[in-house]
Amino acid sequence: MSIVEHALEKNRSNQKAGRVAPTRVASEDVDRLNNSGIIDPAVRIRPLRLEIDKPGCRERRVILHDATDTDAAAVAAYRILRTRLLHRIRAKQWTSIAVTSADQNDGKTLTAVNLAISMAREKNREIVLLDLDMRNPSVCRTLGIDPAVELRQYLETGQGGSDVFMSIGIDNLLIAGSVTPITHASELLASTRFDEMLAFIRRGTVDPLILIDLPPVLVTDDALVIAPKIDAFLVVTSEGTTIRADFIKAMGMLQEFPIAGIALNRALEATQGYDYAYSGSSEGARSS
């Protein structure tokens, strides 16, 4: 049994033993949708449309709508990861997935961005990508955009609302993030403002799936702070970069919480023409 398979099996055993009890944010007015799926205009989130740096995105390996045929292998890998994750998400009725890793340089932010874009292409629900790696915010930098209102401002002051959210021209995809690093991120995530943010998103979007880019587990306590407030983790690891002992330690720290899957970057069994690959068990996913 591989280290990835062992980690997933241990997580499943913990859940069966009743040691996993995630809580979901509750709000009396979360469901403002009528039978037609139309949101009350007073609470509808209307993101600010921004132009992205397309050449820069390509250099940073972001897979956009107009990706060329040379990206076919990467697009296919993300579709498989997307489909496997969505199967679990629908079965478990999850609405929030946090993306993390053991340590830095495992490619978690790129994975979160490309996965969000791939999921939005399905057009079945709205995808909301939050950059909550606030000590090293990278989502906006990866896309080459500059938010009018940073996500950290909402968490610090409660101000901003819909102005925090951005669109990059992909239907059903909303993004919120920051460009200014802060050092008190865990305190912000532990506050009620994060809960209010989740409720705000659920009021103002149609059947949202919230993807959250978090710092690595071994760098700070942010992932553990947020764990009781979200449904599951997607753990990103990188072949040739992630240290085995670090991965084991990180999975041990997350063992009390549901694992939606494990994404493997730079796999040796890479798809021809691109260093993305996918394999997985019925309970987890591995991809880049």
C-alpha positions in Angstrom: 0.0 0.0 0.0 1.4 3.4 -1.0 1.8 6.3 1.4 -1.2 8.1 -0.3 -3.4 5.0 -0.1 -2.4 4.4 3.5 -3.3 8.0 4.4 -6.7 7.8 2.8 -7.4 4.4 4.4 -6.5 5.8 7.9 -8.8 8.8 7.3 -11.7 6.5 6.3 -11.1 4.4 9.4 -11.2 7.5 11.6 -14.5 8.6 10.1 -16.1 5.1 10.5 -15.0 5.1 14.1 -16.9 8.3 14.7 -13.9 10.5 15.3 -14.8 12.9 12.5 -17.6 15.4 13.2 -17.2 18.5 11.0 -19.6 21.3 11.5 -21.2 23.4 8.8 -21.9 27.1 9.1 -25.6 27.6 9.8 -27.6 30.6 8.9 -31.4 31.2 9.0 -31.4 33.0 5.7 -28.9 31.0 3.7 -31.6 29.9 1.3 -32.9 32.9 -0.5 -33.5 31.0 -3.8 -37.0 30.6 -5.2 -38.1 27.5 -7.1 -36.5 28.9 -10.3 -33.1 29.3 -8.7 -33.3 33.1 -8.8 -31.6 35.0 -6.0 -33.1 38.0 -4.4 -31.3 40.9 -6.2 -30.7 42.6 -2.9 -28.3 39.9 -1.8 -27.0 38.7 -5.2 -23.1 38.9 -5.4 -22.1 40.9 -8.5 -18.4 40.4 -9.0 -16.1 43.1 -10.5 -14.9 42.0 -14.0 -11.1 42.1 -14.3 -8.8 41.4 -17.2 -6.3 38.8 -16.5 -2.7 38.5 -17.7 -3.2 35.8 -20.3 0.5 35.4 -21.4 1.5 35.4 -17.7 -1.1 32.9 -16.9 0.2 30.6 -19.6 3.7 30.9 -18.3 2.4 30.0 -14.9 0.5 27.1 -16.3 -3.0 28.3 -15.6 -5.4 26.5 -18.0 -7.9 29.1 -19.3 -11.0 28.6 -21.5 -9.0 29.3 -24.7 -6.2 26.8 -23.8 -4.5 25.4 -26.9 -4.3 21.8 -28.0 -0.9 21.5 -26.3 -2.7 21.7 -23.0 -5.0 18.7 -23.8 -3.3 16.3 -21.3 -3.5 18.8 -18.5 -7.1 19.7 -19.2 -7.9 15.9 -19.2 -6.1 15.4 -15.9 -8.1 18.2 -14.3 -11.4 16.9 -15.7 -10.7 13.6 -14.1 -9.8 15.2 -10.8 -12.9 17.4 -11.0 -15.2 14.5 -11.8 -13.9 12.3 -9.0 -14.1 15.1 -6.5 -17.6 16.1 -7.6 -18.8 12.6 -7.2 -17.7 12.7 -3.5 -19.0 16.2 -3.0 -22.4 15.3 -4.3 -22.6 12.1 -2.3 -21.5 13.8 0.9 -23.5 17.0 0.2 -20.3 19.0 0.8 -20.3 22.7 -0.1 -16.7 23.8 1.0 -13.4 22.2 0.2 -10.0 23.6 1.5 -6.9 23.0 -0.6 -3.7 22.6 1.4 -0.4 20.8 1.4 2.3 19.6 3.8 4.8 22.2 3.0 5.6 25.0 0.5 6.3 24.6 -3.3 3.8 21.6 -3.7 1.7 23.5 -6.3 -1.4 23.8 -4.2 -2.4 27.3 -5.4 -2.1 26.4 -9.1 -4.1 23.2 -8.4 -6.8 25.3 -6.7 -7.0 27.8 -9.5 -7.1 25.2 -12.3 -9.5 23.0 -10.4 -11.9 26.0 -9.9 -11.7 26.9 -13.6 -12.4 23.3 -14.5 -15.3 23.0 -12.1 -16.8 26.3 -13.4 -16.8 24.9 -16.9 -19.4 22.3 -15.9 -21.9 25.2 -15.5 -23.9 23.2 -12.9 -23.2 25.5 -10.0 -21.3 28.6 -9.0 -17.7 28.1 -7.9 -16.2 30.5 -5.4 -12.4 30.5 -5.0 -11.1 32.1 -1.8 -7.4 32.9 -1.3 -7.0 32.4 2.5 -3.3 31.8 2.4 -3.0 35.3 3.7 0.6 35.1 4.8 1.5 34.4 1.2 -1.5 35.3 -1.0 -0.9 33.8 -4.5 -4.2 33.4 -6.3 -4.3 37.0 -7.6 -0.6 36.9 -8.5 -1.1 33.7 -10.4 -3.9 35.2 -12.4 -2.2 38.6 -12.8 -5.1 40.6 -11.2 -5.3 43.3 -8.6 -8.4 43.2 -6.4 -10.2 46.5 -5.8 -11.0 45.3 -2.2 -8.9 42.7 -0.7 -10.4 39.7 1.1 -8.4 40.5 4.2 -10.2 43.8 4.5 -13.6 42.1 4.8 -12.2 39.7 7.4 -10.6 42.6 9.3 -13.4 45.2 9.2 -16.5 43.4 7.8 -16.6 46.0 5.0 -16.5 45.3 1.3 -19.3 42.7 0.7 -19.8 42.1 -3.0 -16.9 44.4 -3.8 -14.5 41.7 -2.6 -15.5 39.3 -5.4 -14.0 39.3 -8.9 -14.7 37.7 -12.2 -12.1 36.8 -14.8 -14.7 36.3 -17.6 -15.4 32.6 -16.8 -19.0 32.0 -16.2 -20.0 30.7 -12.8 -16.6 31.5 -11.3 -16.1 34.1 -8.5 -12.7 34.9 -6.9 -11.8 36.7 -3.8 -8.2 37.2 -2.6 -5.5 39.6 -1.4 -2.1 40.8 -2.5 -0.9 42.2 0.8 0.5 39.6 3.2 -0.6 39.7 6.8 0.7 37.9 9.9 -2.5 37.6 11.9 -4.3 35.3 9.5 -5.2 32.5 12.0 -6.9 35.1 14.3 -9.0 36.3 11.3 -10.0 32.8 10.3 -11.0 32.0 13.9 -13.3 35.0 14.1 -17.0 35.1 13.3 -16.2 37.2 10.2 -15.1 34.0 8.4 -18.4 32.4 9.2 -20.2 35.5 8.1 -18.3 35.3 4.8 -19.4 31.8 4.1 -23.0 32.7 4.9 -22.8 35.8 2.7 -21.6 33.6 -0.2 -24.3 31.1 0.3 -27.0 33.8 0.3 -25.6 35.6 -2.8 -24.8 32.7 -5.2 -26.6 29.8 -6.8 -25.7 26.4 -5.2 -22.1 27.5 -4.5 -19.1 25.2 -4.1 -16.5 27.1 -2.1 -12.8 26.2 -2.8 -10.4 27.7 -0.3 -6.6 28.0 -0.9 -5.0 27.6 2.6 -1.4 27.7 3.8 0.6 24.4 4.1 -0.3 22.4 7.2 3.3 22.4 8.6 3.8 26.2 8.1 1.1 27.6 10.3 -2.1 26.6 12.2 -4.5 28.1 9.7 -5.7 24.8 8.2 -6.4 23.5 11.7 -8.2 26.7 12.7 -10.5 26.5 9.7 -11.0 22.7 9.6 -14.2 22.6 11.8 -15.8 25.2 9.6 -15.4 23.5 6.3 -16.5 20.1 4.9 -13.2 18.5 3.7 -9.6 18.9 2.6 -8.0 18.3 -0.8 -4.3 17.7 0.1 -1.7 18.5 -2.6 1.6 16.8 -2.7 4.4 16.8 -5.2 6.6 13.9 -6.3 10.2 14.8 -5.9 9.5 17.8 -3.7 7.3 16.7 -0.8 9.4 15.1 1.9 7.8 11.7 2.9 8.0 12.4 6.7 6.4 15.8 6.2 3.5 14.3 4.3 3.0 11.7 7.0 3.1 14.4 9.7 0.6 16.6 7.8 -1.8 13.8 7.2 -1.6 12.9 10.9 -2.5 16.5 11.8 -5.6 16.3 9.5 -6.7 12.8 10.5 -9.6 14.0 12.5 -11.1 15.7 9.4 -12.6 14.4 6.1 -10.1 14.1 3.2 -11.8 14.6 -0.2 -8.7 13.5 -2.1 -5.0 13.8 -2.6 -3.6 15.6 -5.6 -0.2 14.5 -6.8 1.9 16.9 -8.8 4.9 16.1 -11.0 4.0 12.4 -11.1 6.6 10.1 -12.6 3.8 8.4 -14.5 3.1 11.7 -16.3 0.8 11.9 -19.2 2.8 12.1 -22.4 3.6 15.8 -23.2 2.7 17.2 -19.8 3.8 16.4 -16.3 0.2 16.0 -15.0 -1.0 12.5 -14.1 -4.0 11.0 -12.3 -4.7 7.8 -10.4 -6.8 7.1 -7.4 -8.9 4.8 -5.3 -12.7 4.9 -5.0 -12.3 7.2 -2.0 -9.7 9.6 -3.1 -8.2 11.4 -6.0 -4.6 12.1 -7.1 -3.9 14.5 -9.9 -2.0 17.8 -10.4 
